[in-house]
Amino acid sequence: MKARAEAKYIRISSTKVRPVCDLIRGKSVEEARAILKFTPTKSARLLLQVLNSAVANATNNHDMEEMDLFVSEVYANQGPHLKRWKAGSHGRAMPRLRRTSHIGVAVQERE
């Protein structure tokens, strides 16, 4: 059985989160927490929050042991763009896309 957690509409590009997702995929929860704690990026901090939420869901809702859990899937999908405009030269407007992402983590017990 899998326990999941998802954070939606996070104000960071999904391309910045995906390399950090690759670091923890398939690792045990303790090892994944250590990796995320010492990775100096904003995406690592956000992934740690979602991982802790998934572990809490597993222990409280599904009666799983925290020591037996591992990260079975991690993903960072694109969310909607916030369309903003910046002043350009000669009175023009230059578009800016503020990207968002949906970050999800699923954990399950090792057999």
HELIX and SHEET records of a PDB file:
HELIX    1   1 SER A   14  ILE A   24  1                                  11    
HELIX    2   2 VAL A   29  LYS A   37  1                                   9    
HELIX    3   3 LYS A   42  ASN A   61  1                                  20    
HELIX    4   4 GLU A   66  ASP A   68  5                                   3    
HELIX    5   5 SER A   89  GLY A   91  5                                   3    
SHEET    1   A 3 LYS A   2  ILE A  10  0                                        
SHEET    2   A 3 SER A 101  GLU A 109 -1                                        
SHEET    3   A 3 LEU A  69  GLN A  78 -1                                        
SHEET    1   B 2 LEU A  82  ALA A  87  0                                        
SHEET    2   B 2 ALA A  93  ARG A  98 -1                                        
END                                                                             
